[in-house]
């Protein structure tokens, strides 16, 4: 039996990406396909998406979708079904998916993504001719109203289908003032603590968590963490109330896209048994960033420059990093003050620290292939992908012991080294002493080549493909569908 699942999200590679959400949504159809699941992805029709898909095939029109005309276009993405919501009033804008060119959020984001969710509920409920689905899978707050529409305002004569709400980052909840409720097209009974109401306004993520048949996060540790106030961001009570309906399924990576043996972005390709071939990549990366060439450890950072990612503490450790012989190549963007701090550090340590502002996918590949270690001092990390890429590329992760970082990196303590299983370095708190000690540990291990290579090889042998995670999602879908029959 083939299960037909509708996956709805605000972004997916290769069409539109601002973060790891896009990687996961883009990879899921292929990950679940071997397990009897045909997944269709629903995306907003941003300009880049519309340009990429061309004309497509119009399968439905809305004279008024929450007040604006729209249509649905069916096509394929990587051989899997794709439906695009072509609603120019909502999505035909410059800037990014969520805000203008200056980084300011669009004031009508609530309506834009409520419209996306309304369409997802219509599709999942069978209200659109020729489209039938067994389950709805919504991702993050931008899609979270879809389970709420299914529950409180199902399509006329629509089918009852189960839903999954995946939290990629609890910090982004999509809260909006109470005045928007009238524009959502929901009945009065949806305005309750068990509906969409949250702290006197409308909580998109909260609404999806209440209405969904099951809630998933992108790592087992994060699923446990969000039941506590430190990580639950005010929704920990709801997490606890859902009990065993909350589970963590670890993200995977695309091992065809991220494979150092075949990666054409690298000056030199290599495998776990030929680590010497990484050296030309390191030399090329040093030259690209204008760093001094040498055999000292080259740390890399590929990150949003935000408090969540611990970038404020990393700034404090840079003099220590340079003082013990390290160098740093950083790629990222974020808080203006943090960006300025890294540029100031680069000016203070020319040839030892270099910064590239923005994001460049090809450069990220070269940094993983040429860096010795990747620093990820996140205060919380639902899953994280950069540490998985680091493991695959022999770029040793140095991570805080939280969320998916804790689940995927084995600390190089004495026992793990003796057992031959260490894959990186963990530390417990995001503060100056802890991060400085972790960087010192990495540097000391790097200067013991046999031990360092053992850590690299262990990471490169780890299996973080989508095979296991794809089966876990497929098993969950099957369980939920069977419960409704």
C-alpha positions as CSV (number, residue, x, y, z in Angstrom):
1,X,0.0,0.0,0.0
2,X,1.3,3.4,-1.0
3,X,0.7,6.2,1.5
4,X,0.2,9.7,-0.1
5,X,1.5,12.4,2.2
6,X,1.3,16.2,1.6
7,X,4.3,18.0,3.1
8,X,3.8,21.8,3.5
9,X,6.6,24.2,4.3
10,X,7.8,27.7,3.5
11,X,11.0,26.6,1.8
12,X,12.8,23.6,0.3
13,X,16.0,23.1,-1.6
14,X,16.9,23.6,-4.3
15,X,14.2,26.2,-4.9
16,X,14.4,28.4,-1.8
17,X,16.6,28.2,1.3
18,X,17.3,30.3,4.3
19,X,18.3,27.5,6.7
20,X,18.3,23.8,7.6
21,X,14.5,23.6,7.2
22,X,14.9,23.8,3.4
23,X,17.4,21.0,3.4
24,X,15.1,18.7,5.4
25,X,11.9,19.5,3.4
26,X,13.8,19.0,0.1
27,X,15.2,15.7,1.2
28,X,12.1,14.1,2.8
29,X,10.3,12.9,-0.4
30,X,13.3,10.9,-1.5
31,X,13.9,9.6,2.1
32,X,10.4,8.2,2.5
33,X,9.9,6.9,-1.0
34,X,11.7,3.6,-0.4
35,X,9.3,2.9,2.4
36,X,6.1,3.1,0.4
37,X,5.3,6.8,0.8
38,X,4.6,9.1,-2.1
39,X,5.2,12.7,-0.8
40,X,4.0,15.8,-2.5
41,X,5.5,19.1,-1.4
42,X,3.5,22.3,-1.2
43,X,5.5,25.6,-1.4
44,X,4.7,29.3,-1.7
45,X,5.2,30.8,-5.2
46,X,8.0,33.2,-4.4
47,X,9.6,34.8,-7.5
48,X,12.5,32.4,-7.5
49,X,10.2,29.4,-7.3
50,X,7.9,30.6,-10.1
51,X,10.9,31.2,-12.3
52,X,12.3,27.8,-11.6
53,X,9.1,25.8,-12.3
54,X,8.1,27.7,-15.5
55,X,4.5,27.4,-16.6
56,X,3.6,24.1,-14.9
57,X,0.0,22.9,-14.9
58,X,-2.7,24.8,-13.2
59,X,-4.9,22.4,-11.2
60,X,-7.1,24.7,-9.1
61,X,-8.1,28.4,-8.8
62,X,-9.1,30.5,-5.8
63,X,-11.2,33.6,-6.6
64,X,-10.5,34.7,-3.1
65,X,-7.9,33.0,-0.8
66,X,-8.2,34.9,2.4
67,X,-9.1,37.9,0.2
68,X,-6.7,37.5,-2.7
69,X,-6.9,35.5,-6.0
70,X,-4.6,32.5,-6.2
71,X,-4.1,29.3,-8.2
72,X,-2.2,26.0,-7.7
73,X,0.4,24.8,-10.1
74,X,1.4,21.1,-10.2
75,X,4.9,20.1,-11.4
76,X,7.8,17.9,-10.3
77,X,10.8,18.5,-8.1
78,X,13.6,15.9,-8.3
79,X,11.2,13.4,-9.7
80,X,8.7,13.9,-6.8
81,X,5.3,15.8,-7.0
82,X,5.4,19.5,-6.2
83,X,2.5,21.9,-5.9
84,X,3.1,25.7,-5.8
85,X,0.8,28.3,-4.5
86,X,0.8,31.0,-7.1
87,X,-0.6,34.0,-5.2
88,X,1.1,37.2,-6.4
89,X,-0.4,39.4,-3.8
90,X,1.2,37.3,-1.1
91,X,4.5,36.1,-2.6
92,X,5.5,38.1,-5.7
93,X,7.8,40.4,-3.8
94,X,11.5,41.3,-3.6
95,X,13.6,40.6,-0.6
96,X,13.5,37.2,1.1
97,X,10.7,34.7,1.9
98,X,9.8,36.4,5.2
99,X,10.9,40.0,4.8
100,X,12.1,42.9,2.6
101,X,15.6,43.5,1.3
102,X,16.4,45.4,4.6
103,X,15.6,42.3,6.7
104,X,12.3,43.7,8.1
105,X,9.5,41.1,8.4
106,X,6.5,41.6,6.1
107,X,3.7,43.0,8.1
108,X,1.2,40.6,6.6
109,X,3.2,37.4,7.2
110,X,0.3,36.0,9.2
111,X,-2.0,36.3,6.2
112,X,0.6,35.0,3.7
113,X,1.3,31.8,5.7
114,X,-2.3,31.3,6.8
115,X,-3.2,31.2,3.1
116,X,-0.5,28.6,2.6
117,X,-2.0,26.5,5.5
118,X,-5.5,27.0,4.2
119,X,-4.5,25.5,0.9
120,X,-2.7,22.6,2.6
121,X,-5.8,21.8,4.6
122,X,-8.0,21.9,1.4
123,X,-5.6,19.6,-0.4
124,X,-5.2,17.1,2.5
125,X,-9.0,17.1,3.0
126,X,-9.6,16.1,-0.6
127,X,-11.5,19.3,-1.5
128,X,-9.5,19.8,-4.7
129,X,-10.4,17.4,-7.5
130,X,-7.8,14.8,-8.5
131,X,-5.8,15.3,-5.3
132,X,-6.1,12.8,-2.5
133,X,-3.8,12.4,0.5
134,X,-3.7,10.1,3.5
135,X,-1.8,12.5,5.9
136,X,-0.6,16.1,6.2
137,X,2.9,16.9,7.4
138,X,3.4,20.6,8.4
139,X,6.8,22.2,9.1
140,X,7.4,25.1,11.5
141,X,5.2,28.0,12.3
142,X,4.7,29.1,8.7
143,X,2.8,25.9,8.0
144,X,1.4,25.2,11.5
145,X,-2.1,26.6,10.9
146,X,-2.7,23.7,8.5
147,X,-3.6,21.1,11.2
148,X,-5.7,23.8,12.9
149,X,-7.7,24.4,9.7
150,X,-8.2,20.6,9.3
151,X,-9.5,20.5,12.9
152,X,-11.6,23.6,13.1
153,X,-12.5,24.5,9.5
154,X,-12.2,21.4,7.3
155,X,-13.1,21.7,3.7
156,X,-16.7,21.0,2.9
157,X,-17.3,17.3,2.6
158,X,-13.6,16.9,3.2
159,X,-12.0,13.7,4.5
160,X,-10.6,13.4,8.1
161,X,-6.9,12.8,7.8
162,X,-4.2,12.7,10.5
163,X,-1.4,15.3,10.6
164,X,2.2,15.7,11.8
165,X,3.6,18.9,13.1
166,X,7.4,19.1,12.9
167,X,9.2,21.7,15.0
168,X,12.5,22.6,13.5
169,X,13.1,25.5,16.0
170,X,10.9,26.2,18.9
171,X,12.2,29.8,19.1
172,X,10.2,30.8,16.1
173,X,6.6,30.5,17.0
174,X,4.6,32.9,14.7
175,X,2.7,34.9,17.4
176,X,0.4,37.6,16.2
177,X,-2.1,39.9,17.8
178,X,-5.7,39.0,18.5
179,X,-6.9,41.4,15.8
180,X,-5.8,39.0,13.0
181,X,-8.2,36.2,14.1
182,X,-11.1,37.6,12.2
183,X,-9.1,37.4,9.0
184,X,-8.2,33.7,9.4
185,X,-11.6,32.3,8.3
186,X,-11.8,30.1,11.5
187,X,-15.0,29.6,13.6
188,X,-15.4,31.2,17.0
189,X,-14.7,27.9,18.8
190,X,-11.1,28.0,17.5
191,X,-10.4,31.0,19.8
192,X,-9.6,29.0,22.9
193,X,-6.7,27.7,24.9
194,X,-7.1,24.4,23.1
195,X,-7.2,26.1,19.7
196,X,-5.3,29.0,18.3
197,X,-5.3,31.5,21.2
198,X,-2.0,32.0,22.9
199,X,-1.2,34.7,25.4
200,X,-4.1,36.9,24.2
201,X,-3.1,36.5,20.5
202,X,-2.9,33.9,17.8
203,X,0.0,31.4,18.1
204,X,0.6,29.7,14.8
205,X,3.0,27.1,16.1
206,X,1.0,26.5,19.3
207,X,-2.1,26.0,17.1
208,X,-0.4,23.3,15.1
209,X,0.9,21.6,18.2
210,X,-2.6,21.5,19.7
211,X,-4.3,20.2,16.6
212,X,-1.8,17.8,15.1
213,X,-2.1,14.0,15.6
214,X,1.6,13.9,16.5
215,X,4.5,16.3,17.1
216,X,8.0,15.6,16.0
217,X,11.3,17.5,16.5
218,X,14.4,17.0,14.5
219,X,16.4,15.1,17.2
220,X,15.5,12.9,20.2
221,X,17.4,15.1,22.7
222,X,15.6,18.2,21.5
223,X,12.2,16.4,21.9
224,X,13.1,15.9,25.6
225,X,14.6,19.4,26.0
226,X,11.5,21.3,24.9
227,X,9.5,19.8,27.8
228,X,11.6,22.1,30.1
229,X,11.3,25.9,30.4
230,X,14.8,26.5,29.3
231,X,14.1,25.2,25.8
232,X,10.3,25.1,25.6
233,X,10.0,28.8,25.1
234,X,6.7,29.0,26.9
235,X,5.2,25.9,25.2
236,X,6.7,23.3,27.5
237,X,3.4,22.7,29.2
238,X,1.8,21.9,25.9
239,X,4.7,19.5,25.1
240,X,4.2,17.7,28.4
241,X,0.4,17.5,27.8
242,X,0.9,15.7,24.5
243,X,2.9,13.0,26.2
244,X,4.0,10.2,23.9
245,X,2.6,12.1,20.9
246,X,5.9,14.0,20.9
247,X,9.0,12.3,19.5
248,X,12.3,13.1,18.0
249,X,13.5,11.9,14.6
250,X,17.0,12.9,13.7
251,X,17.7,14.7,10.5
252,X,19.8,13.1,7.8
253,X,22.0,14.6,5.1
254,X,22.1,14.2,1.4
255,X,25.1,11.9,1.0
256,X,25.2,12.4,-2.8
257,X,25.4,16.2,-2.4
258,X,27.7,16.0,0.6
259,X,30.4,13.4,-0.2
260,X,34.1,14.4,-0.2
261,X,34.9,11.6,-2.5
262,X,32.7,13.0,-5.3
263,X,32.3,16.7,-4.4
264,X,33.2,18.8,-7.4
265,X,33.2,21.9,-5.3
266,X,36.5,20.7,-3.7
267,X,39.9,21.3,-5.3
268,X,40.9,17.8,-4.2
269,X,38.6,14.9,-3.4
270,X,39.4,12.3,-0.7
271,X,38.0,9.6,1.6
272,X,38.6,8.3,5.1
273,X,41.6,6.2,4.0
274,X,43.2,9.1,2.1
275,X,43.1,12.0,4.5
276,X,46.4,13.3,3.1
277,X,44.4,14.4,0.1
278,X,42.7,17.0,2.3
279,X,45.9,19.1,2.5
280,X,45.4,20.8,-0.9
281,X,41.9,21.8,0.2
282,X,43.3,23.4,3.3
283,X,45.9,25.3,1.4
284,X,43.3,26.5,-1.1
285,X,41.0,27.6,1.7
286,X,43.8,29.5,3.4
287,X,44.5,31.4,0.1
288,X,40.8,32.0,-0.5
289,X,40.4,33.7,2.9
290,X,43.8,35.4,2.9
291,X,45.0,33.5,5.9
292,X,48.6,32.6,6.7
293,X,49.5,29.1,5.4
294,X,50.7,26.6,7.9
295,X,50.2,23.4,9.8
296,X,48.5,24.9,12.8
297,X,44.8,24.0,13.2
298,X,42.4,25.9,10.9
299,X,39.0,26.3,12.6
300,X,35.9,27.2,10.5
301,X,32.5,28.6,11.4
302,X,29.5,28.4,9.0
303,X,26.6,29.9,10.9
304,X,24.0,32.5,11.5
305,X,25.7,35.1,13.7
306,X,23.2,35.2,16.5
307,X,22.9,34.6,20.3
308,X,21.3,31.2,19.8
309,X,24.5,30.1,17.9
310,X,26.7,31.3,20.7
311,X,28.5,33.8,18.5
312,X,28.8,36.3,21.3
313,X,30.9,33.9,23.3
314,X,32.9,32.8,20.3
315,X,33.9,36.5,19.9
316,X,35.3,36.5,23.4
317,X,37.4,33.4,22.7
318,X,39.1,34.6,19.5
319,X,42.2,36.1,21.2
320,X,42.7,32.8,23.0
321,X,42.2,30.8,19.8
322,X,44.9,32.8,18.0
323,X,47.1,32.8,21.1
324,X,47.4,29.0,21.1
325,X,48.2,28.9,17.4
326,X,44.8,28.6,15.8
327,X,43.3,30.4,12.8
328,X,39.7,31.0,11.9
329,X,37.7,31.2,8.7
330,X,34.1,32.4,9.2
331,X,31.2,32.4,6.8
332,X,27.9,33.9,8.1
333,X,25.6,36.8,8.7
334,X,23.2,37.9,11.4
335,X,23.2,40.5,14.1
336,X,24.9,43.7,12.9
337,X,26.9,44.2,16.1
338,X,28.1,40.6,16.0
339,X,29.2,40.9,12.4
340,X,31.1,44.1,13.3
341,X,32.8,42.2,16.2
342,X,34.1,39.5,13.9
343,X,35.3,42.0,11.3
344,X,37.1,43.9,14.1
345,X,38.7,40.6,15.3
346,X,39.9,40.0,11.7
347,X,41.4,43.5,11.6
348,X,43.1,42.8,14.9
349,X,44.5,39.5,13.8
350,X,45.3,39.8,10.0
351,X,46.3,36.5,8.5
352,X,44.9,34.6,11.5
353,X,41.2,35.5,11.3
354,X,39.1,36.1,8.1
355,X,35.4,36.7,7.7
356,X,33.0,36.4,4.8
357,X,29.6,37.9,5.3
358,X,26.6,36.2,3.8
359,X,26.1,32.6,2.7
360,X,27.7,30.7,-0.2
361,X,26.8,27.0,-0.5
362,X,29.9,26.2,-2.7
363,X,32.2,27.9,-0.2
364,X,30.5,26.0,2.7
365,X,31.6,22.8,0.9
366,X,35.2,24.0,0.5
367,X,35.3,25.0,4.2
368,X,34.1,21.6,5.3
369,X,36.7,20.0,3.0
370,X,39.6,22.2,4.0
371,X,39.0,23.1,7.6
372,X,40.4,21.0,10.4
373,X,37.6,21.6,12.9
374,X,34.2,23.3,12.8
375,X,33.1,25.3,15.8
376,X,29.4,25.1,16.8
377,X,28.8,26.7,20.2
378,X,25.0,26.8,20.0
379,X,23.1,27.5,23.2
380,X,20.3,25.3,21.8
381,X,20.3,23.3,18.5
382,X,17.2,21.3,17.5
383,X,19.3,19.1,15.2
384,X,22.0,21.0,13.3
385,X,23.3,20.0,9.9
386,X,26.7,21.6,9.8
387,X,28.1,19.1,12.4
388,X,26.8,16.3,10.2
389,X,28.6,17.7,7.2
390,X,31.7,18.2,9.3
391,X,31.6,14.5,10.3
392,X,31.2,13.4,6.7
393,X,34.1,15.6,5.6
394,X,36.6,14.9,8.4
395,X,36.2,18.5,9.7
396,X,36.0,17.6,13.4
397,X,33.0,19.2,15.2
398,X,33.5,21.1,18.4
399,X,30.0,21.4,19.8
400,X,28.0,22.3,22.9
401,X,26.2,19.3,24.4
402,X,22.7,20.2,23.4
403,X,19.9,18.9,21.2
404,X,21.0,17.2,18.0
405,X,24.6,18.1,18.6
406,X,24.6,15.9,21.7
407,X,22.9,13.1,19.7
408,X,25.4,13.1,16.8
409,X,28.8,13.9,18.2
410,X,30.7,11.5,20.5
411,X,33.1,13.4,22.8
412,X,36.8,12.5,22.6
413,X,37.1,11.7,26.3
414,X,39.5,9.1,27.5
415,X,37.0,6.2,27.4
416,X,35.7,7.1,23.9
417,X,39.3,7.4,22.6
418,X,40.3,4.1,24.1
419,X,37.2,2.5,22.6
420,X,37.9,4.0,19.2
421,X,34.5,5.7,18.9
422,X,35.2,9.4,19.4
423,X,34.0,11.7,16.6
424,X,34.4,15.2,18.0
425,X,34.6,17.4,21.1
426,X,31.7,18.4,23.3
427,X,31.5,21.0,26.1
428,X,28.7,21.6,28.6
429,X,28.1,25.3,28.9
430,X,28.3,28.2,26.4
431,X,30.6,30.5,28.3
432,X,34.2,31.7,27.9
433,X,35.9,29.1,30.1
434,X,34.1,26.1,28.5
435,X,34.5,27.2,24.9
436,X,38.1,28.2,25.5
437,X,38.8,24.8,27.1
438,X,37.1,23.0,24.1
439,X,39.3,24.9,21.6
440,X,42.4,24.1,23.6
441,X,41.4,20.4,23.7
442,X,40.9,20.4,19.9
443,X,44.2,22.0,19.4
444,X,46.0,19.5,21.7
445,X,44.4,16.6,19.9
446,X,45.2,18.1,16.5
447,X,48.9,18.1,17.5
448,X,48.7,14.3,18.0
449,X,48.2,13.3,14.4
450,X,47.4,9.7,14.9
451,X,44.6,10.5,17.4
452,X,43.3,13.3,15.3
453,X,43.1,11.1,12.2
454,X,41.3,8.4,14.2
455,X,38.6,11.0,15.2
456,X,38.3,12.1,11.6
457,X,37.9,8.6,10.3
458,X,35.3,7.7,13.0
459,X,33.2,10.7,11.9
460,X,33.5,9.9,8.3
461,X,32.4,6.3,8.9
462,X,29.2,7.5,10.7
463,X,25.9,6.9,8.9
464,X,23.8,10.1,8.9
465,X,22.1,9.4,5.6
466,X,18.3,9.7,5.5
467,X,17.8,5.9,5.3
468,X,17.1,5.4,9.0
469,X,15.2,8.7,9.5
470,X,13.1,8.1,6.3
471,X,11.9,4.8,7.7
472,X,11.1,6.4,11.1
473,X,8.9,9.0,9.4
474,X,7.3,6.4,7.2
475,X,6.5,4.2,10.3
476,X,5.0,7.2,12.0
477,X,2.8,8.0,9.0
478,X,1.6,4.4,8.8
479,X,0.8,4.3,12.6
480,X,-1.3,7.5,12.4
481,X,-3.1,6.5,9.2
482,X,-4.0,3.1,10.7
483,X,-5.4,4.8,13.9
484,X,-7.9,6.8,11.8
485,X,-9.2,3.9,9.8
